[in-house]
Amino acid sequence: MTQNETQNETQNDTQSWTATRTLGRSGIEVSALGIGCWAIGGPWTMGGTQAGWGAVDDDESVRALHAAMAAGVTFFDTAANYGAGHSERVLGRAVAGRRDDVVLATKFGYGVRDGERHVEGLAVAPDDVRASLAASLRRLGTDHVDLFQLHVGDLDPAAADDVRAVLEDLVAAGSVRAYGWSTDDVARARRFAAGPACTAVQHQLNVLEDNPEMLAFCEQAGLASIDRGPLGMGLLTGKYDAGAAFAPDDVRAGGAAWMRYFVDGRPNPEWLQRIAAVREVLTSGGRTLAQGALAWIWARSPVTVPIPGVRTVAQAEADAGALAHGPLTPAQLAEVSRLLAA
């Protein structure tokens, strides 16, 4: 393909780009980019292990969320876990007086010690689900949650059936508009999707971690694909080289078994090499590396809604800037696949 042909394809793709999505089968319209609110929860522990992203400035967090809204972002995803309720309170501050302009998603499933910055143990019994919703509504300062998501990705399917029944009741009562499951297991997602008001699956997806089976299921079932980890916990921003290190209260400094992006608190060298292989394609057309990573997700499927986390105004504005560029072209998507397979 010549340079002119590539430019024409990019222009045509951008012209047809719509920076909004319908959230699965709920009918709720959201921006094609969401904002994840894990990091703004600040330090917290789960089962005695650090699970936050280090110290935060709550006022800057609010300014960052306002900057995202000003740039066209309407979808914000948090969880009772994040900061043991702190993220929900900060998000509630940010949307005060603007509730009708945003779509709020939160998650439940664990015992939250509000005020102690600690989370421990499952809390998925019917009364636990209702109590978690009530607490989240108080912290968010709202009378309803647009998307209420089960946060326990590996929960026993039989227990999940009971949770789903409670969620259907909450939808009928009007305190929840729709629900979903944050899980990377397609069989579990399929089982949850049997509920009429189930509208989304939140799962891992980024340019280095494709998930074709889950994407195919979401498309087939009419569900939104809410994409966590779209920037590889910061690795796909290009800010971190082999010598990067993190504060002890940052989850990336630990040695969690699920942590693939960072090893012993340092960027994974293998992953840095893979990023280097696709950097030129992702940064074409004036995109930053992070914007290219988000563009890859949009090109990957029309049901995707990536939710990068932000802590500063600059991060929010940079990520939201990806909306103006739109998805990668089919040719660019294919080139990324070729480079990563080499």
Buried (B, 14 or more C-beta within 10 A) or exposed (E): EEEEEBEEBBEEBBEEBEBBBBBBBBEBEBBBBBBBBBBBBBBBBBEEEBBBBBEBEBEBBBBBBBBBBEBBBBBBBBBBBBBBBBBBBBBBBBBEEEBEEBBBBBBBBBBBBBEEBBBBEEBBEEEBBBBBBEBBBBBBBBEBBBBBBBBBBEBEBEBBEBBBEBBBBBBEEEBBBBBBBBBBBBEBBBBBBEBEBBBBBBBBBBBBBBBEEBBEBBBEBBBBBBBBBBBBBBBBBBEBEEEBEBEEBBBBBBEEEEBBBBEEBBBBEEBBEBBEBBBEBBBBBEBBBBBBBBBBBBBBBEBBBBBBBBBBBEBBBBBBBBBBBBBBBEBBBEBBBEBBEE
